Amino acid sequence: MTYPPGNPYGGQPGPGGNPYGQPQPGYGQPPPGYGQPPPGYGQPPPGYGQPPPGHGQPQPGYGGPPQPAAGPTGTTLNPQTLPDDDNVNPYVFCVSLSGDWFMSKGAMLAYYGNVRFEAVTEYSSVQGWVAARFSSPVYVQDWVVATGHGKVLIGDRGFDLNAYDLDDGNLTIKANNLCAFSPQLELKQSIVPGFVTLIGTGKFIASSNGPVIFVEPPFRADPEALLGWADCPSPSVHHDAQWMTQNIRAMVSGALGRASGEERQYDFTGTGTILLQSSEVAREDPAVLRLVESQTQLLTPSQAGSLGQRLVARAQQQH
């Protein structure tokens, strides 16, 4: 669009019938009131220098209890408004502690009440039942016992948190995703690396990278997306030989111990329930390294040397 409106060329008339290029009536004359100060010029505006209404008066609620925070619920949480053994939101769970609970190190976000946290190894020295309930030497140093009375908030990396009730059953779950469990359950080390098994009747809290999906066998799952399985036999490892033969890099990775869900899956048979998380992104599990190191004692010197060369080649390939 051109400015001013109309044809800016030649002598064609513009708005009002005057040709462009001709001075308008009054052209060069100052507008009315030009050079005169506007009315009230130099006078302070009404109320200038006066404090605003209510100035110096305390704001509503000032000095009293904090006002409800703006949020989904519109309430401020305290020991009375926090839920009992339930989710505060999808990412935080509140344990109503009255006695003892097993909790993963780093899971506690905050707490109300008289609560103390002691390492499982130390607590078991004075409470014999702890050793009977926690039977996993690989993971024992990654757990504490929360004891006392109060409300404990737990979370895990902003992942979804859910509580599950186990009724005289057994469930194997990825150790990195298990956040806490009640002392009525027994924890044992699974024969599948990176997993632990809960047995008995009680409650446990687990995290997942996205919502949990429940499926029934027969089923094959990507090991990274697998969260756990309940009341069914441990899986076997299935290798997709056709996929590997069509992918040379996959064959090399498989030889070095690296594999994706396309060429290696966990194969479930029988009856039971399989838990999947909605992502393949997994957190590094330091206990797996300790487990592998303990198993290397079974190797002969030549086997250990060969394994070392493969690990070095793998590390160089990843960089």
C-alpha positions in Angstrom: 0.0 0.0 0.0 1.3 3.4 -0.9 1.2 6.4 1.3 -0.5 8.8 1.2 -3.6 7.0 -0.2 -4.3 7.6 -3.9 -1.9 8.0 -6.9 1.2 9.8 -5.7 2.3 10.7 -9.3 1.4 13.5 -11.6 -1.5 15.9 -11.1 -4.2 13.4 -10.4 -6.4 14.7 -7.6 -6.1 13.1 -4.2 -8.8 13.0 -1.5 -10.9 16.2 -1.4 -10.2 17.0 -5.1 -6.9 18.7 -4.6 -4.1 17.6 -6.9 -1.0 16.2 -5.3 1.9 18.6 -5.2 -0.4 21.6 -4.5 -0.4 23.1 -1.1 -3.4 22.5 1.0 -5.5 25.3 2.4 -3.8 26.8 5.4 -0.4 25.3 4.4 2.4 27.0 6.2 0.0 28.5 8.8 0.5 27.4 12.4 -2.3 25.2 13.8 -4.7 26.9 16.2 -3.2 27.2 19.6 0.3 26.6 18.3 2.9 27.8 20.9 0.3 28.0 23.7 0.7 25.7 26.7 -1.9 23.0 27.1 -4.5 23.7 29.8 -3.0 22.9 33.3 0.5 22.9 31.9 3.0 23.2 34.8 0.3 22.2 37.4 0.8 19.0 39.3 -1.7 16.3 38.5 -4.5 15.7 41.0 -3.2 13.9 44.1 0.5 14.5 43.1 2.7 14.0 46.2 -0.1 12.3 48.1 0.4 8.7 49.1 -1.8 6.2 47.3 -4.9 4.9 49.2 -3.9 2.4 51.8 -0.2 3.3 51.7 1.6 2.1 54.8 -1.3 -0.3 55.7 -0.4 -4.0 55.8 -1.5 -6.1 52.9 -4.1 -8.7 53.5 -2.5 -11.7 55.2 0.8 -9.9 55.8 2.5 -11.2 58.9 0.0 -14.1 59.2 0.1 -17.5 57.7 1.2 -17.7 54.0 -1.6 -17.4 51.5 -2.5 -20.3 49.3 -0.1 -20.6 46.4 -1.5 -20.3 42.9 -1.5 -23.8 41.6 -3.6 -26.6 40.3 -5.2 -27.2 43.7 -5.1 -23.6 45.0 -4.0 -24.8 48.5 -0.7 -24.7 50.4 0.5 -28.1 51.4 1.3 -28.8 55.1 1.2 -32.0 57.2 -2.6 -31.8 57.4 -3.2 -31.2 53.6 -0.6 -33.7 52.3 -2.1 -37.0 51.3 -1.5 -40.2 53.2 0.5 -42.7 51.0 -0.6 -41.2 47.8 0.6 -39.0 45.0 0.9 -35.2 45.5 1.1 -34.9 41.7 2.2 -37.3 39.0 5.9 -36.8 39.9 5.9 -36.7 43.8 4.6 -39.3 46.2 3.9 -38.7 49.9 4.7 -41.6 52.3 2.9 -41.4 55.6 5.7 -42.7 57.8 4.9 -44.5 61.0 7.8 -46.9 61.6 10.2 -47.9 58.9 10.4 -47.8 55.1 13.2 -48.7 52.7 14.1 -45.8 50.4 16.6 -45.4 47.6 19.3 -42.9 48.2 18.4 -39.5 46.7 14.7 -40.2 46.4 13.8 -38.1 49.4 12.8 -34.5 48.5 11.5 -33.1 51.8 9.8 -34.3 55.0 7.7 -33.2 57.9 8.1 -34.7 61.4 10.7 -36.6 63.3 12.4 -38.7 60.6 15.9 -40.0 60.3 17.7 -41.9 57.6 20.3 -44.6 58.2 22.2 -46.7 55.7 20.9 -50.2 55.4 24.3 -51.7 56.3 24.4 -49.7 59.5 20.7 -50.2 60.5 20.9 -53.9 60.0 23.6 -54.1 62.7 21.0 -53.1 65.3 17.9 -54.4 63.6 18.3 -58.0 62.5 15.1 -58.0 60.5 16.6 -55.6 57.9 19.1 -58.2 56.7 16.3 -60.7 56.4 14.3 -58.3 54.3 17.0 -56.8 52.1 19.0 -59.5 50.4 20.9 -57.9 47.6 24.6 -57.2 48.3 25.1 -55.4 44.9 22.5 -52.8 45.8 22.7 -52.6 49.6 24.9 -49.5 49.6 22.4 -47.6 47.4 19.5 -47.8 50.0 18.6 -46.3 53.4 16.0 -47.0 56.1 13.7 -44.1 56.8 12.4 -44.4 60.4 10.2 -42.3 62.6 6.9 -40.5 62.2 6.0 -37.9 59.6 5.3 -37.2 55.9 8.1 -37.9 53.5 8.0 -36.6 49.9 9.9 -38.7 47.3 10.6 -38.2 43.6 12.9 -39.4 40.9 14.3 -37.1 38.1 10.8 -35.7 37.4 9.7 -39.1 36.2 6.1 -40.3 36.8 5.7 -42.0 40.2 3.2 -44.7 41.0 2.5 -46.9 44.0 1.7 -50.5 43.6 0.2 -53.0 46.1 1.7 -56.5 46.0 -0.6 -59.1 47.4 1.3 -62.3 48.3 3.1 -62.1 44.9 6.4 -61.5 43.4 7.5 -58.7 41.1 10.9 -58.1 39.4 11.6 -54.5 38.6 14.5 -52.4 37.2 16.6 -51.5 40.3 17.1 -47.9 39.1 13.3 -47.3 39.0 12.5 -48.7 42.4 12.2 -45.7 44.8 10.8 -47.1 48.1 9.0 -50.1 49.6 7.4 -51.0 52.8 9.2 -53.4 55.2 6.6 -56.1 54.8 8.2 -56.9 51.4 11.4 -58.7 50.8 13.9 -57.5 48.3 16.1 -60.1 46.6 18.6 -59.8 43.7 17.3 -60.9 40.4 19.3 -63.3 38.2 18.7 -60.7 35.4 21.4 -57.9 35.7 20.0 -54.6 36.7 16.8 -55.9 38.3 15.7 -56.8 41.8 12.7 -58.9 42.9 10.1 -58.0 45.6 8.3 -60.8 47.3 5.3 -60.8 49.7 2.5 -58.4 50.6 3.1 -54.7 50.8 3.4 -51.4 48.9 6.2 -50.1 46.7 6.8 -46.9 44.7 8.4 -47.0 41.3 9.2 -44.4 38.7 8.8 -44.6 35.0 9.9 -42.4 32.1 6.3 -41.7 31.0 3.1 -43.6 31.8 3.4 -47.3 32.5 1.9 -49.8 30.0 0.8 -53.2 31.2 0.9 -56.2 28.8 0.5 -59.9 29.0 2.9 -62.6 27.6 3.8 -64.0 25.2 5.6 -60.8 24.5 9.0 -59.4 23.5 10.3 -56.2 24.9 13.2 -53.8 24.3 15.4 -54.2 27.5 15.6 -50.4 27.8 11.8 -49.9 27.8 11.2 -52.8 30.1 10.3 -51.7 33.7 9.5 -55.1 35.2 7.3 -58.2 35.3 5.1 -59.8 37.8 4.0 -63.4 38.5 5.7 -64.8 35.4 9.0 -66.6 34.7 12.1 -64.6 34.1 12.6 -63.7 30.4 15.0 -65.3 28.0 17.1 -63.3 25.6 16.0 -63.3 22.0 18.4 -62.3 19.2 17.1 -61.3 15.8 19.7 -63.1 13.7 18.2 -61.9 10.4 18.3 -58.2 11.5 21.9 -58.7 12.7 23.1 -60.3 9.5 21.6 -57.5 7.5 23.4 -54.9 9.6 27.2 -55.2 9.9 27.5 -52.6 12.6 24.9 -54.4 14.7 27.0 -57.6 14.4 30.0 -55.7 15.7 28.0 -54.0 18.5 26.6 -57.4 19.5 30.1 -58.8 19.7 31.1 -55.9 22.0 28.1 -56.3 24.2 26.1 -53.3 22.8 22.7 -54.1 21.4 19.5 -52.2 20.7 15.9 -53.5 20.9 15.9 -54.2 17.2 18.4 -57.1 17.5 18.0 -58.1 21.1 14.8 -58.4 23.1 13.6 -60.0 26.3 11.2 -62.9 25.4 8.4 -63.5 28.0 6.3 -66.7 28.0 3.8 -68.2 30.4 1.3 -66.1 32.4 1.7 -62.9 34.3 2.0 -59.1 33.7 4.8 -57.1 32.0 5.4 -53.5 32.9 6.8 -51.2 30.2 7.7 -47.5 30.4 6.9 -45.1 27.6 10.6 -44.4 26.7 13.8 -46.3 26.0 15.9 -43.7 27.9 17.4 -45.4 31.0 19.5 -44.0 33.8 23.0 -45.4 34.3 23.0 -48.0 37.0 26.3 -47.9 39.0 25.4 -51.3 40.6 25.7 -53.0 37.2 29.4 -52.1 37.1 29.9 -53.6 40.5 28.0 -56.7 39.5 30.1 -57.1 36.3 33.4 -56.5 38.2 32.4 -59.2 40.7 31.9 -61.7 37.9 35.2 -61.0 36.3 36.9 -63.0 39.1 35.6 -66.1 37.2 37.7 -65.2 34.2 41.2 -66.6 33.5 44.0 -64.1 32.9 43.7 -64.5 29.1 40.0 -64.1 29.2 40.3 -61.0 31.3 42.8 -59.5 28.9 40.5 -60.2 25.9 37.6 -58.6 27.7 39.7 -55.5 28.5 40.6 -55.2 24.8 36.9 -55.4 23.8 35.9 -52.8 26.4 38.6 -50.4 25.2 37.5 -50.8 21.6 33.9 -50.2 22.6 34.8 -47.0 24.5 36.8 -45.7 21.5 33.9 -46.5 19.2 31.5 -44.5 21.3 33.8 -41.5 21.2 
